[in-house]
Amino acid sequence: MKDVMIACDFADKDALENFLTKMGDAKPFLKIGMELFYKEGAPMVKELKERGYKIFLDLKLHDIPNTVYKAMKNLALLGVDITNVHAGGGIEMMKWAKRALDEAGGKTKLIAVTILTSLDDKTLSDELKINLTASEAVKKYAENAKAAGLDGIVCSPYEAPLAKSIGLISVTPGIRLEGDGKGDQKRVATPAFAKEQGSDYIVVGRSITGAQDPLKAYNECLKQFIG
């Protein structure tokens, strides 16, 4: 199950295609987020699936249950491998999202975003008035995701053992190769550390997409994370 996902935070399809040409014959697991999806839409996702790429569609749906249900019914038509909602929407919202995917055949795994890796304990306390540490908040959101019947959570590698302990898969962003900058992330880790913590999937962005040799960087991530 373990795999390295590449965060395709590109402005448009042309930029994505330029990157993919640098990957040679490799068919990495691609994370398509809001920036690229809102520019290119469903047709690009369908095409990538037809070309043999695994897709994590990272749109973080967060709305009232009925709206999320209807949106997820449409996303189910894309046949992506993984998609997500925000756990902050509550158990009922997550249940309705899962129901939409189940009604479409249940081939797409559904995971919940817990606490963004750009947030830390101080931000939670000072700005959001959440009187829990990041790890404590992730634990509560993970328990809610489990109660809603989801397949897993998005969390930092530091919380991956928690996900495993309650039977959820963990998708862990904020991964950097040793020596790379943190950027706008705060809770970051290396692929090797994520492996030690038991992450199921790691999401790597700029350490690969911004590398002089992206394929070499990707292979290094695979080596550290999978061996």
N, C-alpha and C positions, 0 to 999 in steps of 0.2 A: 504493500500500500504506500510506503514512503515515496515521496517525490519532491522535486524542486520546482516550484512555480515561479515564473518570471513575471513581475509586475510591469505590464505594458502601459506605462503612463506616458503615452505619446499623444500629440495634438491631433493627429489624423491617421488615416489608413496608409498614406504614403510613407509617413515616418515609421509606422509599424513594419511595412514591407521592406523598407530599407534595413531595418534591424534584422528581420528574419533572414534576409539574404546573407547576413554575416554568420548565421548559425549553420550554414552548410546543409547537410542532410539531417541534422538533428530536428526532432519534433518535440520541443519542450512543452510542458504544461503551462498554458498562458493564463494570466489573471487579467481580465478585461474590466477596467473600472469605469467610473462615471465620466471622466474626461473623454475617453475614446468612444465609449458607447453613445454618449449624448451627441457626439459629432457624426458618427457613422451608422449607428443604429443596428437593428436586428440583421439586415442583410450581410453585414460584415461577419457577424458571429456565425451565422449559418454557413457562410463560405469557409471560414476557418475550420469548422467542424467537418465539412465535406472534404477538406484537405488533410484531415487526420489529426488535427490538434485537439488535445484535451483542453477544456475551457472551465475556468472558475469565473463566473460572472458576478462581480463584486459591486452590487448596487445598493446594498444595505437598506432594503425597504423598511420604512418606519412610518406607519399611518394607522388609521382605525382598521379593525380586523376586516371589514367588508372590502375596503379599498385595497388592502394588501392581498386579499384573496383574489380579487379580479385581476390585479396586476400580475400576480404569480401565475394565474391561468394563462396569460399571454406569454410570460417568460418560459413556461413549460414547453411551449411549442418550439423553442429553439434547441431543445435537446442537449443543453450544456451538462457538464459533469457535476458541477457544484454551483450553487448560488446561495445568497444569504439574506437575512433580515437583521434588524437591530434588536438585540434582546431588550433594549429599553422600552420597546413597544408592549411588553408584557406577555404573559403566557397565552392568553386568548388570541392575541394577534398572531403569535407564532404557530399556534394550532391551526388557524385558518390558512396560513401560508403553506403548512405541511399538507393540509387537506387538498389544496389546489394541485400540488405536485402529485399526490397520491392518485387523484382522479385522472391525471394525465398519464398514469402508468408507473409513477414512482421511480423513474430511472435517474432523476436528478437528486443528488444529496443536498439537504438543506442544513445550513449551519447558521449560528447566530454570532454577530459581533458583540463582544462584551465591552471591555474598556479599550479605547484606541491606544495604540502604543505611543502616540504623541502626548498622552496625558500621564501625569504622575500623581503621587499622593497630595502634593501641595496644590496642584490645579484642582483636583477633586474637592479638596477642602475649601480653598479660598474662593474659587470661581463658581463651582457647581453646588457647594454646600452639601456635599455627600460626605458624611462623617464615617467613612470607611477607608481603609487603605485600598490601593488598586487591586491587590491580591484578594482582599475580602470582597470587594465589589464583583470581581470576576467570578469568585466562587458562587455568589448568590445568583448572578446571571446564568452561570453554567447549570446550576440546579434548576432554574426556571426553564432553560432550554431542554433539559432532560425531561422535565415534567410535561413539556409540550410535545415530546416525541421526536425532537430534532436529532440529526445524526452527529452533530459536533458543534464546536465553537471556534471563533477566531480569538486568539489570545496571544500574549507574549510567550516565549519559550519558558519563562519562569513559572507560568501557570499550567504548562503542558501536563505535568504529573497529576494535577487536579482533574483535568479532563479525562485522563486515562483511568483514574480511580473511580469515576462514576460512569464509565463505559462510553465516553464521547471521543470522537476523533478531534485532533487539534490541528488547526491551520495557523501557523505562526509567522506573522510579518515582522518587520523591524530587524531583518537579518542583514548583516554586513560582513564582508570578508575582513580579516584582521588588517588594521591600518586604514580602513576607509572611514570617512567622516560619518557622524550621526545624522547630519541633515536636520530635518524637523522632527525626528524621532527622539524619544527619551529613554525608553526601555528597549535597548537593542542587544543583540547577541550574535555570535558567529554560528555558521552551520554546524561546526563540531559541538558547540555547547548545546544547540537545539537537539542534536542527536542524543547527547548525554541525558537530556531532560525528557526524552521520549516523544518529541514532536512527531506527528504523522506527515505533515507537509510543512515546508518552509516557503515563505514568499520573499524573493530577492529582487530588488529593483535596481537601484543605481550601481550596486557593485557589479552587476552584469551589464545592464543597458548603457552605463556610462564608461565601461571599461574600454581600453584601447583594443583589446582582443576579447570580445564578448563570449565567443565559444570557449576560449581557454578559461575564462572566469566561471562560466557555467559548469564546465567539467570539473573545475576545482570545487565548486559548491557540491556537485554530485559526489565527488570523492570524499569530502569531509562529512557529508550528511548520510550517504548510503554506504560508501566504502567500495 
